[in-house]
Amino acid sequence: MTQKRTLLTSDLIAELVSYHQRPCLSLYQPTHRHHPENQQDPIRFRNLVKELEISLRQKYPALETRLLLEPFEALTNDHDFWTHTQDGLAVLAAQGLFHVFRLQRPVAELVVVADSFHTKPLRRFLQSVDRYQVLGLSLRTIRLFEGNRHALDEIDLGPGVPRTIEEALGDELTEPHSTVASYGGVGQASGAMHHGHGGKKDEVDTDADRFFRAVDRAVLEHHSRPSGLPLILAALPEHHHRFHQVSHNPFLIAEGLPINPDALPIDELRKRVWEVIEPQYQARLATLADEFAVAKSRGLGSDDLTQVAQAAATGRVATLLIEADRQIAGRLDGATGRTEVADLSHPQVDDLLDDLGELVEKMGGRVLVIPAEKMPGRTGLAATYRH
């Protein structure tokens, strides 16, 4: 059985799209973070699993159906999981594969049994431009968070990322290491270093540099590069300059949060981080709108659905902006770019904006989901062409 993954990336979406072991099971549901609302979440999940079972039994033998649903049943009974949910849940499964994703945005309730996975809600989540990561750093340990405007959650560092200075440096750690005080208490006094004289301070500084380099390399390889998200450093003031000096992470932004994140409740940390990231977020939205306006004035951009779809089919779309929470019902022919607008309530009709975004990504373009008030127009989309 393939292990559950905690990091959702475009590469993983591409892997899921190319998976051809039928049947492919996709389950989505909104979830809740707090009691008592979250008490209903496992009940709703159990009902959705029943829908999957009914659909499977129409085409597959009872034994195969039971084997496919076993991990769903195990998740239903995982009390710890249901007490730590976020705003949305996605479960994608097939023979030998079972992925569970906690999402920081609600998703519509949906179950699909098909020859391929239903990944559009996951794409929309990845394409949103307000997402970021936070590296919580002290001289002893690290923590990693991921968030957006409305939520911030600690994420699993995963294999390959050292949690502590001992794990990072191992036998190379200078001994004795008692010259470093406890880090992570409230206030700046708790972060003060207590050094001996002469060489002791040099040893501690050398260890700090080596630890920060190891953290920087691991976070870049396992989180920043796969996610492409901006990284904000949250650490005591004296650590910012040292970490930025040794860092080679191009996703690390210059502005940071001069406090150990252990000193703040998670929601207060989110508010403080968003104060750092929001100016850059707003500037990015303004730049995207300006770039589209310039491209459109030169005949290299359009917000007309028919024109953009035809350009996407030939690989001309470099950047596609999609309005958040907007849907346009219809069908898209990926080979020709022909569109057919229809009634969204029809069971065989998809969202054209989702299909268009999927096509643009397939052809090597970039897709970004942005708030309605920041869209350069009122059609729900805006495309900038390569030529």
C-alpha positions, 0 to 999 in steps of 0.5 A, a space after each residue: 500500500 502506498 503511504 499517505 502523503 502530507 505534501 501536495 504538489 503539482 508533481 503529485 497531481 501529475 502522477 495521479 493523473 497518469 495513474 491507470 489502475 482502475 477503478 480510481 476512487 475520489 472522495 471530497 468533503 468539507 470538514 471542521 476544525 473545532 468541536 462540536 462541528 467536527 463531530 459530524 465529519 466522520 459520520 458524513 465521511 462514512 456516508 460518502 464511503 457508502 456511496 462509493 461502495 454502492 457505485 463499486 458494487 455495480 461493476 466490481 466483485 464484492 471481494 475487490 470492493 471490500 479490499 478497495 474500501 478497507 483503508 477508507 474504513 480504517 480512516 473512518 475509525 481513526 479518532 485522532 485523525 478526525 480530531 485534527 481535521 482542517 477545512 476540507 478533505 480529499 481522499 484518492 485511492 486505487 489498488 495499492 494506493 491511498 492518499 489523504 489530504 487535509 486542505 486549508 479550504 472547504 471543498 464541495 462534497 463529492 464521490 467519484 468512481 471512474 477510470 481516472 482520479 478527479 483532481 480538479 479541487 486539488 488543482 484549484 487549491 494549489 493554484 491559489 496565490 495566497 499560499 506560503 510556508 513559514 520556517 520556525 527556527 531556533 538553535 535547537 529545533 525547526 518547525 514548518 508551517 503552511 498557510 494562506 489568508 485564513 489558516 495556518 497549520 504545522 506540517 510534517 517535515 517528512 523524511 530528509 529534513 532534520 528536526 534538531 541540531 543533534 539530528 542534523 550534525 550527529 557526531 560532528 556536533 561540538 561537545 559539550 554543547 551546554 553553552 546553548 540555553 533553552 530556545 523557544 520560550 516566550 519573549 526575547 530573553 529566553 533566546 539569549 545565548 550563554 557562552 563561555 569564553 573564547 573558543 566556546 562561543 566560536 564552537 557554538 557559532 560554527 555549529 549554528 552555521 552548519 545547522 542552518 545550512 543543513 536546514 536550508 538545504 533540506 527545506 529547499 529540496 523537500 518543501 520549497 522547490 516542490 511547492 514553489 511557495 514563498 518561505 518566511 523565516 520566523 526566528 529570534 532577531 539574532 538568527 535572521 542575519 545568520 540564516 540569510 547569510 548561509 541560505 541558498 533558498 530562492 523562495 526565502 523572502 527578505 522580510 521575516 518575523 522576528 520571534 520564535 513561533 513557539 511564543 505565539 498561539 497558532 492564530 496569532 502567528 498566522 496574523 503576524 505572518 500575514 502582515 509580512 506576506 500581504 504587501 507582497 501578495 497584493 503587489 503580485 496581484 497588481 503585477 499580474 493585472 498589469 502584465 495582462 493589460 499590457 499583453 492585451 493591448 499588444 494583441 498577446 492576451 485575451 479574456 474571451 473564453 472562446 479565444 483563450 480555449 483555442 489558444 490553450 489547445 495550441 500551447 500559446 497560453 503562458 499564464 492563465 488567471 482564473 477567478 476564485 469561486 467562479 464556474 462556467 458550465 460546459 465542455 471543452 475539447 482539449 484537442 481543438 479548444 472548442 467550447 460548449 457552454 451548458 447547464 451546470 446542473 447537468 450530470 455530464 457537464 464540467 466546469 470549463 474554467 477547471 478544464 481550461 486550467 488543466 489544459 493550460 498546465 498540460 501544455 506547459 502554461 501557468 495557472 493562478 487562481 485569484 480573488 474576484 476583486 483582483 481579476 482584470 475583467 469580469 469574464 472569470 479568466 484572463 490569459 497572457 500568450 507566449 506569442 
